[in-house]
Amino acid sequence: MDNKKLKAIEQFIRATFNTKQPIGLHEPKFVGREKEYLNQCIDSTFVSYVGEFVGKLEQSLSQFTGAKYVVATANGTLALHLALLVAGVEAGDEVLTQGLSFVATANSIAYCKANIVFLDVDKETFGLSYAVLKDFLEKNAEVRNGICYNKSTKNKIKACIPVHVFGHPVSEIDKMVKLCSEFKIKLIEDAAESLGSFYKNKHTGTFGDLATLSFNGNKIVTTGGGGAVLTNDQQMYEKAKHLSTTAKVPHRWEFFHDQIGYNYRMPNVNAAVGLAQMECLPLFLKNKRELSEKYATFFRDLGICFFTEKKDARSNYWLNSLILEDKSERDQVLTYLNDLGIMCRPIWQPLYTLPAFKEAKLGSSLGNIAWLADRVVNIPSSVRI
Ligand SMILES: Cc1ncc(COP(=O)(O)O)c(C=O)c1O
């Protein structure tokens, strides 16, 4: 890329964010009732696992997404682990997921001591490819007595985790639900990045058996640290809530825990921030979509590929992405902008190249992942308020 173009990008981003200071990739904004709710929470003394804000946040998430049940958790990684436990994933089972995601997706499977099978993504969405998943299952899976087995490894295939990357809905997620149901596999959507994103007018995270969100400080809505499990299934909801609260059987004073549980619940103090953030979500979404439109026009005129939402999708544009010509151009842009205090990041290193997952099975060719890993650059995407 020539220097004139690089300079134009720098100047456009600076003008868009209207600052000479360093510009972050995605900064949190606290413009609502965060401090008011935090004060209420502290005054109440209920800062941990009892208190009104956790329930209120869960209700607000349920209302916004349309998911019937929500369990707020301490972060999105634990939400994924909890969802896998609820899905019945055990040591030695196989879990299918995309080879391109934040490491937490794969880590949560490893926490269950399950075997990961990495599959390729769709170049158009960054999400798991329906065609690749279908091909893998048709060639490798069989259902016996209501249980899905991998014909060659003889392991049970228990779950599949597609990821709505950078807020862009996985394409054909509705068909994926049907396919997984036919193969008796639980579908868990990793919707950590896609609060406010819809596919065919239905909120991401409400298609599968279970879904997870993240409210980390860099997400569209933050609780400092936090996450949630979404489901429409009452039994799964009850299991998630029970496991996340140390598997304690409710009683006025007795401490009886009926299995090994987890302390995964979101504290009230975090939920207080989250409730205020949820009230701002419509404003954040509008603001972020305006930014992505501005970027789209600018990069079109510059002849650079700006990644946009695809058919049937309405993205929250959590992170705005460029697709550059090759790895050397990618590195050139990353170096130039980061040197000037404009934070830009590549997409993740493919998970199967990380030391912890080098032994994991590759269930398909991973050509699209390798292609994207060489070309994607995320550019500043914060709400501008
Ligand atoms: C795709 C994806 N999955 C899972 C997570 C884990 O969430 P957390 O950081 O809240 O543990 C994140 C984000 O951080 C993510 O981006």
The ligand as a Tripos MOL2 file, in Angstrom:
@<TRIPOS>MOLECULE
LIG
   16    16     1     0     0
SMALL
NO_CHARGES

@<TRIPOS>ATOM
      1 C1        -15.5240  -15.1620   20.7620 C.3       1 LIG1
      2 C2        -15.2810  -15.0450   22.2370 C.ar      1 LIG1
      3 N1        -15.5670  -16.0980   23.0190 N.ar      1 LIG1
      4 C3        -15.3910  -16.0380   24.3430 C.ar      1 LIG1
      5 C4        -14.9040  -14.9110   24.9590 C.ar      1 LIG1
      6 C5        -14.6320  -14.9600   26.4320 C.3       1 LIG1
      7 O1        -15.2490  -13.9650   27.1680 O.3       1 LIG1
      8 P1        -14.5790  -13.3810   28.4890 P.3       1 LIG1
      9 O2        -13.4420  -12.5290   28.0920 O.co2     1 LIG1
     10 O3        -15.7050  -12.5900   29.1080 O.co2     1 LIG1
     11 O4        -14.1800  -14.5260   29.3380 O.co2     1 LIG1
     12 C6        -14.5960  -13.7760   24.1800 C.ar      1 LIG1
     13 C7        -14.0990  -12.5240   24.6960 C.2       1 LIG1
     14 O5        -13.4600  -12.0440   25.4000 O.2       1 LIG1
     15 C8        -14.7810  -13.8640   22.7820 C.ar      1 LIG1
     16 O6        -14.4650  -12.8150   22.0060 O.3       1 LIG1
@<TRIPOS>BOND
     1     1     2 1
     2     2     3 ar
     3     2    15 ar
     4     3     4 ar
     5     4     5 ar
     6     5     6 1
     7     5    12 ar
     8     6     7 1
     9     7     8 1
    10     8     9 2
    11     8    10 1
    12     8    11 1
    13    12    13 1
    14    12    15 ar
    15    13    14 2
    16    15    16 1
@<TRIPOS>SUBSTRUCTURE
     1 LIG1         1 GROUP 0 **** ****
